Amino acid sequence: MVRVLTAHHFASQDIQTCEDPVAVTAVPPDKLLIASANHVVEVRDLSKGGEAVSSFPTVDLVQHMSYCSTGNYVATLEGAPSGPQGGQGCVARVYSRWDLQAMASSAPAAQSQPMRARIAGCVTPSPSQDDARGSLDMIELPVRGRGGATALACCQATGNVMVACHRILVLFRYIVRTHESSRTRYIDFEDTEVRVSLSFTPIQTFLCEELAVCMGRHSLLVFRLRHSQDSGAVAGAGADDKSGRVEDSGAGSHRRCHANHQALNLKQILQVEQEVNSGRRSWGSGGASLGVSLPVTVQLPAIAAERASRGHCSPGSGVVHHSNPFVSDPSDVAANVFGGASDFNVEALLRLQLAGDPQGGHGEEFGCLTLQPLYRRSSAPGPIGGGGSAGRRAGRQHKSPPAPGAWLNSQDRAQLCGVACLVATQQEGYLYHFPMDGSTPPAHPCVAVYPFTAPVSRVVLEPLALHALTDTGLETYTLRSAHRALASLQGVCPPADDPICLIGLRPFLGARHLLASGPYLVLLATSEGGSPPPPVPARSASTPSPWTLYSLRLPTPEVLFSDMVAVGESHRVASPSTYCHLLGEAHCVLASARLLSDQPGAAAPAPVRTPEENEEALLALYRESCAHLGDFHMLSDEAAERDLAARYYRMARLPPQRVLHRMRRHAHRLGQPAALPGMEGLPEDERGEDDGAALRIGLRSQLHRGQVHYLEAEVLQPRQPEEALDDQGARLLTGQLLELLEKDEEVAEGPAEALEKLASLVLRARMLREYSASRTLTLLRARAPAIGEASACVVLAVLVLEVQVGAVSAAGPGVSEVLAALQALAADALLPEMLQHWELLLDGPGLSELATVLMERRPHDVAALFAKLVAAETISLARILKMMLDHLSTQIGSSGSNGSVVSVVFQRFLETFFAAFFATHPVDVHMDLATEEALKILVRSYLSDLQAPCAPQPGSVQPEPLPLVLLDADRLPFLDAMPPFAADLAERLASPVKQAPPQPQPGSDHKKLSLRKLQAVLCSGRLPRACVTEVLRFVRGQPKLYGNLSLQALCLPGREATGILLDFCPQAVLRYAQDLYRTEEDWRLLLVGLDAKLRTTSGQSQPLSTLYRQTLTAVLDHLAHSVNVETLCRLLQLDAQLDATLDGHLPHLHTCQRVAGANAVRDYIASTSTAFLSQLDH
């Protein structure tokens, strides 16, 4: 739908007459050029009512004319178009110094004005007296040999010219040269050798920086031209795209745009949505951490395809266009770079083709095309060059380009936010927006569809509105081209999905031309009937006809804003949606005037007063519009709209006191009986009291919700240092919020949702905790039920406030109840809350007091929290290590078991982190410094546990089950045969006194678990060699260390470890050999060692000698079942000193032979069966 409202009024209108124009162009800010059939271009001054002030001649009949502000030149197509009737084709020419005659005191006739002609890039003009007389420079662009020029476009930012020769685009680079002898400067154009071949013949073209638009009768192509080496430079200027040749297809460009996008974290998005639905969060506060704007809309493929088939219209088009005349992304609309410019690439942004009728023809044609760049305004103007009546003059000196394709972009390229392109058929206009600042391209580039009231002939995009010249007159519509740019610049913008507005409809009969020149809108009309002339007219010089020139002064942004707001005020009560819609449109008018410009390097809007006064007045109105939008949205029933209101109030720079006053005044004004719909004309005694009372009650409730929401948003808003509130302001703000919350009926009744919302606010609002902790704690405890039945959010909020007021350290009343409730919470309920509010555990560079309390009560949950933060890259591992080490150093030596608890949390965190790390990295992975240091700290913590005296662990710390022990699967089995996991048989058998097994001491289970963890890490092979050496050095320095023998066996080389095991733990030798021996030499040395021990102990200790003999027998039995007879014989005969005869080893040799025979039979059966099965298959 389209809203029809009268809100656009011209400030003035001047009328003049002129000869029959063959071409016209505007020269901002106040000039108009009219080319006549007499080969003369007339200069009109719009600031003087459209009077003719000068003229200059042309070489031939002008077919098309365009002005460029960079260089202050006029580019023309002259001659007769090539065709069946003859003609050599048009010639592209450029006229420079055309305005010097207007500045002269006595201007000669146009025919007598001297003209210096030259060919671009070929001839150097000679300095002469013609410069002093104001000679006109004519530069011909060499395109004759290509069949003549058919279309021409100038880039206002770079000065480059693009000439279309039928289906070939030729680009010329604008250059300012310096004459060697006279040191005078002159403009010139250099052929860049860039040729772009199109699949159709354009009738109209536009060029803006590296973006080009070409429109044919039935085709439209929008593309970017860039050099392969300039992708990095363009990204620095605001276009973050990949380099390399890009395929000329819509699908290819979409693949390129989304190649670097990260996958959405759907789990977190769903969590944020649940919190928004419960009122604990707003949409605007959830997108920063997720890297997306919320809410997220996911379009199913079928829906996306249907919308794409309807002309790529976005939800903000304002019109549901079901009869789409376009063929979506046609393959036969293409462009390719050829010739000597192979390093340049064409990237298609939009390809359209009008659909044909059933008979094979085209029922529609493209009739109008216009382009509007959107530049961010700079703080200071940047014109370069000499004086004159227009823009930047021919004084821009291009420096050496940093890259081969730098000539495509201007020095203001970084300020280009986007480009709006409007293409129109007979009845409808389609407005497209292409971002140029590196932001994500939209899935639907069409932002609006304009259904005109009559066939359209001309369209103009000026900064504040769209003007269309139709058969019935002049139509003015609101714009949608700047919404996306404004949303990125100011953070919030009225929705683009509101319908567009027809804000002006004026009859102009016989109008044929429509142009915008600064603050002027120009129409040229004729009394002759008939259809509008074609885009490239060919008229006779013998039949002049009188034409009327209308010079209309456009309204300033301030006036247009005031008119739109005045119209909106009349609909405030009867149609609130219309009022809000017009407020949004008026706000976009001011925001566009303040922040954006269609001219590069613009500093401020066209001044009505001095530039400073104009900027101040515009800023004041802009803030007023933000305040009006805040007033409207604040009384909404939707939390998302109230959040939007708070953002508008911040844009208005209103302090909270003024905002609350505005809200009360606004609600009071709406609550008057006269504001009731349908009661405006009734006498007071006939108005229903019940209706008025109901309205006032509803407004009071809306006002209360709005005030609470606004103050909550203010206390949650992160502030810059210059915007920070002082202590008095912060206390006043939080006090007002708590006063409203204490009167809140929903909270007073104690519903669960309101209580959850209050608790969530406490956890998120640092200002509330710092300046009103006691009052907030009182309110929260009064509203909460029994703390033992409360949710994790409420318990955590109460605990945070108790810590803030110092009640935990002082063991205040009620603290034990909170700590008991904290202890009783389930981990799956507490951990998500801690993860959402993890900042509460930090206090500057270290850990907070709350973190200490949580470590004491929920150590494993805190460890899991830190591990999740590191895994999500929210906090770096190095930062966690530093915080924990610093905190551990402050807790060790303090009273209680705080140091022990911190150590448990630290160790558990490292185990959780490395469990995930080792699961995703190979054994030989190269660790960074932080990861390697963390692994060393974990090993040292295990050694510290083994060194500490046996003591029971804190009651809050429960031992982990064996499946959770880090790397327990890598732990070698022989360790279970060594003390303390097995009895120390060697020591007991060597003692002459029979000893009973020692009783386990309190806390030994914890030591045994720490030893098991350390053994698993040493067995995994992931520990750096330097760390293994450090462990060995420590173990050797602590002979009585718990598990000393097993740790030495793991750290020492194989032969040394075997010797230690033979001396102190022979029962584990065989298991050790089975786990680690790889060569015959290892087994030979083991047999030699066992024989030596048997000789030594045979006369000293009979039990010990029996143990060594049993161990030797077990080793020989293992070898008999593991090796062949030859190997076993070599092992038994390698050393002649073995105290065993052949008869003693005969049982083992016989066993070995039987095993070998059984293996041979098994292999024979297997091979025979395989051969038999293969024969059956064949």
Secondary structure, DSSP 8 states (H G I E B T S, - for coil): --EE------SEEEEEEE--EEEEEEETTTEEEEEETTSEEEEEEGGGTSEEEEEEE-SS-EEEEEEETTTTEEEEEES---STT----BEEEEEESTTHHHHSSS---GGGS-EEEEETTT------TTTTTT-EEEEEES-GGGT-B-EEEE-TTT--EEEEETTEEEEEEEEEEE-TTT--EEEEEEEEEEEEEESS--SEEEEETTEEEEE-SSEEEEEEEEEGGGHHHHHHTT-----S---SSHHHHHHHHTTT-----HHHHHHHHHHHHTTSS-GGGTHHHHTS-SS-----HHHHHHHHTTTSB-GGGSS---S--EEES-TT--EEEETT-TTEEEEEEEEEEE-B-TTSSBS----EEEEEEEEE--SS----S--SSSSS-TT------SSTTGGGS-TTGGGEEEEEEEEE-SSEEEEEEEE-SS----S--EEEEEE-SS-EEEEEE-SS-EEEEESS-EEEE---TTHHHHHHHHS----TTS--EEEEEE--TTEEEEEEETTEEEEEEES--SS---SS----TT----EEEEEEE---HHHHHHHHHHHHHTTTTT-HHHHHHHHHHHHHHHHHHHHEESSTT--S---SS-HHHHHHHHHHHHHHHHHHHHHHHHT-S-HHHHHHHHHHHHHTT--HHHHHHHHHHHHHHHTSGGGSTT-TTS-GGGS-HHHHHHHHHHHHHHHHHHHHHHHHHHHH----GGG---HHHHHHHHHHHHHHHHT-HHHHH--HHHHHHHHHHHHH-HHHHHHSHHHHHHHHHHHS--GGGS-HHHHHHHHHHHHHHTTTTTT-TTHHHHHHHHHHS-HHHHHHHHHHTGGGGEETTEE-HHHHHHHHH-HHHHHHHHHHHHHTTSS-HHHHHHHHHHHHHHHTTSSTTHHHHHHHHHHHHHHHHHHHHHHHS-TT----HHHHHHHHHHHHHHHHHHHS------TT-----GGGSTTGGGS-GGGGGSTTTS--HHHHHHSSS--------TTHHHHHHHHHHHHHHHHHT-S-HHHHHHHHHHHHH-TT-TTHHHHHHHHS-HHHHHHHHHHH-GGGHHHHHHHH--SHHHHHHHHHHHHHHHHHHTTT-HHHHHHHHHHHHHHHHHHHHHS-HHHHHHHHHS-TT-S--HHHHHHHHHHHHHHHHHHHHHHHHHHHHHHHHHHHH-
